[in-house]
Amino acid sequence: MALRVNIPPATRVCLISLLTLSLLYNIARWRQLDITGKTSTSTGTPIISPIIPYLTLVPSQFIFYPWTLLTATFVEQNIFTVLLNASTLFYGGKYLERAWGSREFAKFIIAIAVIPNVAMVLLHLMWITIRGGSSSGVTQICGGISIQASFLVAFKQLVPEHTVTIFKGLVKMRVKHFPAVFLLLNTLSGVILGTHVAALLSWFGLLTSWTYLRFFKRQPDLTGTSTDGLGIKGDASETFAFACLFPDIMQPPVAFISDIVYSALVSLKICTPFSAEEIASGNQQALARGEAGLPSLLGNHRGGSRTMAKREEAERRRAVALKALDQRLQAAVAGRTQPGAPQPGNSQTQTPTPAVAAGQSMLGETSYTPDHA
């Protein structure tokens, strides 16, 4: 019961969907194997993975099962991938949902689940058209590779400088390098092992999540620059440019290609270029996220709210202390410069000193030193 309470609602729905749909898929696959046998009666070739078109995405049949554009993302074919994707959703989902809120997280999940699958269908149909309508077999698309790639991009946006240590300190890597490593491993796997569907889904997941976070998603306003109370749309920060998803040595050629694509999209009025004010605001947002640090995002929602409230209260107290100190000093200077003003006694002449000390003490108590992750 406690575990259920500790999982945010959207993440809980994703986990239930993953476990339920994967179980239904494997039950249907086992039943199909029992009915048809281990080999095809016509050719004698072994049946490795039966097609379940009403749960997984089959490009040639999706028109009859349109919901598979969403459900296929939550279907895994074996226990190992189920555990891997469940861990991704459990830890990553809790992190992102508490950082963004359930509504924004749900929209993000729908986007990164549906759009890569739509791209896979279009790519498959284009390939069939190029080959003249011939295909080597029925393609079945499923799995949460696009979710894993998208989560890594989101982590890169939120905590790029956080260092993850594994194998008791033998391997240390910053979060900002995770997307490139993930793409590299899946691309090599697609070329060497033939897992081309997973490789393509990883690329489409990365492109979808970066585009959505860069141009469309409402970001929590950490700097107080938003005027409509809805946060800031997109992320125009220079550290979240597409080239920054890759290692430094690859950034110049990637930036050259991405700039050409971006200019073409702007010319077609698909994208709107960022203004100088939006870029400056995005950079301030990135700095504010760095000051917030990893612990406040990983903590529970109430704890995160209390942390933000304490910081806001500290800033208010600091502003009040500065204002009071300034007024006290101005009054003291004005009193000394007025002609004919009575000379204060020794006890009165010491008054400004405690005020300054009190103001400094108040500032010292309310100053906030971020704990960088």
Buried (B, 14 or more C-beta within 10 A) or exposed (E): EEEEEEBBEBBBBBBEBBBEBBEBBBEBBEEBEEEEEEEEEEEEEEBEEBBBBBBBBBBBBBEEBEEBBBBBBBBBBEEEBBEBBBEBBBEBBBBBBBBBBBEBBBBBBEBBBBBBBBBBBEEBEEEBEEEEEEEEEEBBBBBBBBBBBBBBBBBBBBBBEBEEEEEEEEEEEEBBBBBBEBBEEBBEBBEEEEBBBBBBBBBBBBBBBBBBBBBEBBBBBBEEEBEEEEBBBBBBBEBBBBBBBBEEEEBEEBBEEBEEEBEEBEEEEEBEEBEEEBBBBBBBBBBBBBBBBBEBBBBEBEEBEEBBEEBEEBBEBBEEBEEBBEEBBEEBEEEEEEEEEEEBEEEEEEEBEEBBEBBEEBBEEBEEEEEEB
